[in-house]
Amino acid sequence: MCLEGTVSDWVAVISGVPQGSVLGPLLFPIYINDLEDGIKSFLLKFADDTKIFREIRTTEDTQQLQEDLDMLVKWSKDWQMTFNIEKCKKCTLVTASTRKLTTL
């Protein structure tokens, strides 16, 4: 980078997508293309946000959601693309007429 005539040193980039680059918006979707491989819950991606959700009716549904979360953690470690735990949220919805729980 050059700022007011001063040039910075070169640094090797070992992971991730270059920030502020022209190719970044193209490379990022390619980089995370396999994120949902093997995931059985619903997964939504937009830019660098990811949402996983599943209707919970049985203990098996809970176990499947946990397995999917574990797979996402493994993917993030394998690709050195960690999730921001501070931004992770859980949302539980209950339908009044049926008293069914849905966790997003």
Secondary structure, DSSP 4 states (H G I P E B T S, - for coil): -EETTEEPPP----SS--TT-SSHHHHHHHHTTTTTTT--SEEEEETTEEEEEEE--SHHHHHHHHHHHHHHHHHHHHTT----GGG----EEEETTTTEEEE-
